[in-house]
Amino acid sequence: MADEVKTKVRQDSYSIETEGSQGYVRLNPRGELVAIDQYQQWVLDGRVYLLSNIARETAAAMGTASATFADTDPAILIDVPSGTTMIPLEILLNQGGTVGGGVVTVLITLEDAIRYSSGGIAIPKQNMRFDEPRSSNCAAYEGTTDIVSAAATDDITLYGTILDQDVATIPGSVGTRVHWSARQYIAPVLIGPASLVIYTYCATPQPSWFFSIKYGEWDTAEIT
């Protein structure tokens, strides 16, 4: 008879081991394997970063004040450099501040190239593990000062929708905001050089957003 695989029950305490040492698989008293959510483990590993409004109380007026799409005028741009791999995990866009001048088109697009050219405002990248064991290599910009991007060479849309401009009728309703999540949709693996570019546009005035974007990041040598 083959030997049974045995480990220790650890429900009320942790077995703390040093990096690189041997450890135990964790069980509860019923003999069931204890496993943590993968995305939350990435947070514990220091691999997840947050992008959000530079002034937390101010919705960012960004995007194009025109009902016509402008390829080189995105609202948010994230570049992934060579040697780095990024996986988007969650993108939240909630309208606030000045209401857009008409229905709002939102496109989340992907490219296998660096797109940033000039302009924009650099977005601070906060490690979601707040002792910040790592720093992000990605570059992120928001368009309260217009971003000038290189023209896209790919037509790859991760997500697209048209929203009602957020007015007093039903503020914050599903039809006025964007919530893309890797828990609901299959996430791409952006192996640099690559970019994630978000467009939001409507008739003048341009839309304003409270945004929260989370992504995982690794050295490409750790992924491929």
Number of C-alpha atoms within 10 A of each C-alpha: 3 4 5 6 5 10 13 13 20 15 11 7 7 10 11 8 10 7 7 6 6 7 12 14 13 17 17 13 11 7 12 10 13 12 10 8 7 9 16 13 13 17 17 14 13 21 23 28 26 19 21 19 17 16 9 10 9 13 20 25 24 25 29 27 21 18 17 11 18 15 14 18 24 27 28 25 27 23 24 26 19 16 14 21 24 28 18 21 22 19 19 16 19 19 26 21 15 17 18 24 17 20 17 26 20 22 20 20 19 22 21 18 21 21 24 22 12 12 15 23 16 15 19 16 19 17 22 22 16 11 8 13 12 16 14 21 18 19 17 21 24 26 23 17 15 20 23 18 19 15 13 17 10 11 9 13 14 17 14 15 13 17 19 18 23 25 14 8 7 11 16 14 11 12 14 19 23 19 14 19 16 15 10 10 12 11 15 13 14 23 23 21 17 23 25 24 26 23 24 30 29 24 16 14 18 21 30 25 23 21 21 15 19 21 22 22 26 19 15 15 9 9 11 7
